[in-house]
Amino acid sequence: VLAQTEAKRPVGDKRVRYNAIDHADRWVGFVEARNTYRRLCDGKCANETELATALATMKDAYRAWSDL
């Protein structure tokens, strides 16, 4: 649906550089990274390296989304 809506955007639209599909994909990436981090935090068997990697991945995904 989002792709269909974007395709109908008028040519003179001022949001030329904004791509809603890319924005949505990056948000989904952040949510998946956050969910992975939460699962590791809730589990008792995660080690420090796994937690640190998951946290860094989540932060990177959020930055990628928020920089658009």
Secondary structure, DSSP 8 states (H G I E B T S, - for coil): -HHHHHHTS-TT-S-TT--HHHHHHHHHHHHHHHHHHHHHHHSSS--HHHHHHHHHHHHHHHHHHHT-
